[in-house]
Amino acid sequence: MEQNKQVLDRLLEHIKPVLTFEEACIYCGMSSSSMYKHTSANRIPYYKPEGKLIYFKREELDEWMLRNRQSTQEERVEIANSYTAKNKRK
C-alpha cells in the first residue's frame, strides 16, 4: 500500500500525460486483473505502440472514470419541476 502511495505521489508530481499499465492501475485505483478485463473487452481506451506494452492517456482515463454521472436529488427535483411546468394540462 505504501509503495502504491509513493508511485501515485510521483505521478501527481509530474502529472504525466501517458501512463504505463501499472501506473494506470494505481491512478484508477483498480487491480491489474480488473484493468486487464477492461482492456481485453475494449471497454477502456488504451494504446499498444509496439504490440506488447499497454499505455494509457491520463485525460482519457479521467473521462472514462467520470462517465455515467448520476444526478443529485436536487437536480432530479429541478428536472421534474421543469417537466411539470412545461407539460401542464390546460
C-alpha positions as CSV (number, residue, x, y, z in Angstrom):
1,M,0.0,0.0,0.0
2,E,2.8,2.4,0.9
3,Q,4.5,1.6,-2.4
4,N,1.3,2.5,-4.3
5,K,1.1,5.8,-2.5
6,Q,4.7,6.6,-3.4
7,V,4.0,5.8,-7.1
8,L,0.9,7.9,-7.0
9,D,2.7,10.8,-5.4
10,R,5.3,10.6,-8.2
11,L,2.6,10.6,-10.8
12,L,0.9,13.6,-9.4
13,E,4.1,15.5,-9.0
14,H,4.8,15.3,-12.7
15,I,1.3,14.8,-14.0
16,K,2.4,12.5,-16.7
17,P,0.2,12.6,-19.8
18,V,0.9,9.0,-20.6
19,L,0.8,6.2,-18.0
20,T,2.1,2.6,-18.1
21,F,-0.2,-0.2,-17.2
22,E,0.9,-0.3,-13.6
23,E,0.6,3.4,-13.2
24,A,-2.8,3.4,-14.7
25,C,-4.0,0.7,-12.3
26,I,-2.8,2.8,-9.4
27,Y,-4.2,6.0,-10.9
28,C,-7.6,4.4,-11.4
29,G,-7.5,2.6,-8.1
30,M,-8.1,-0.9,-9.6
31,S,-6.3,-4.2,-9.6
32,S,-4.3,-5.3,-12.6
33,S,-6.8,-8.1,-13.1
34,S,-9.7,-5.6,-13.4
35,M,-7.7,-3.4,-15.7
36,Y,-6.8,-6.4,-18.0
37,K,-10.5,-7.3,-18.1
38,H,-11.4,-3.8,-19.3
39,T,-8.6,-3.7,-21.9
40,S,-9.3,-7.2,-23.3
41,A,-13.0,-6.3,-23.6
42,N,-12.1,-2.9,-25.2
43,R,-14.1,-1.0,-22.5
44,I,-11.3,1.4,-21.7
45,P,-9.1,3.3,-24.2
46,Y,-5.5,2.2,-24.4
47,Y,-2.5,2.1,-26.7
48,K,-0.1,-0.7,-27.7
49,P,2.5,1.0,-29.9
50,E,4.8,-2.0,-30.2
51,G,2.1,-4.6,-29.8
52,K,3.0,-5.7,-26.3
53,L,3.2,-2.9,-23.7
54,I,0.0,-1.1,-22.8
55,Y,-0.2,2.7,-22.3
56,F,-3.0,5.0,-21.3
57,K,-3.6,8.7,-21.8
58,R,-4.3,10.2,-18.4
59,E,-7.0,12.5,-19.8
60,E,-8.8,9.5,-21.4
61,L,-8.7,7.7,-18.1
62,D,-10.2,10.7,-16.3
63,E,-13.1,10.8,-18.9
64,W,-13.6,7.0,-18.6
65,M,-13.7,7.1,-14.8
66,L,-16.2,10.1,-14.9
67,R,-18.6,8.6,-17.3
68,N,-22.2,7.8,-16.3
69,R,-22.7,10.7,-14.0
70,Q,-25.5,10.4,-11.5
71,S,-27.7,13.4,-10.9
72,T,-28.1,14.7,-7.4
73,Q,-31.5,14.7,-5.7
74,E,-31.8,18.4,-6.2
75,E,-31.1,18.1,-9.9
76,R,-33.8,15.4,-10.2
77,V,-36.3,17.6,-8.4
78,E,-35.5,20.5,-10.7
79,I,-35.9,18.4,-13.8
80,A,-39.2,17.1,-12.6
81,N,-40.4,20.6,-11.7
82,S,-39.3,21.9,-15.2
83,Y,-41.1,19.0,-16.9
84,T,-44.3,19.5,-14.9
85,A,-44.3,23.3,-15.7
86,K,-43.8,22.7,-19.4
87,N,-46.5,20.0,-19.6
88,K,-49.3,21.4,-17.6
89,R,-52.7,20.5,-18.9
90,K,-55.0,23.3,-19.8
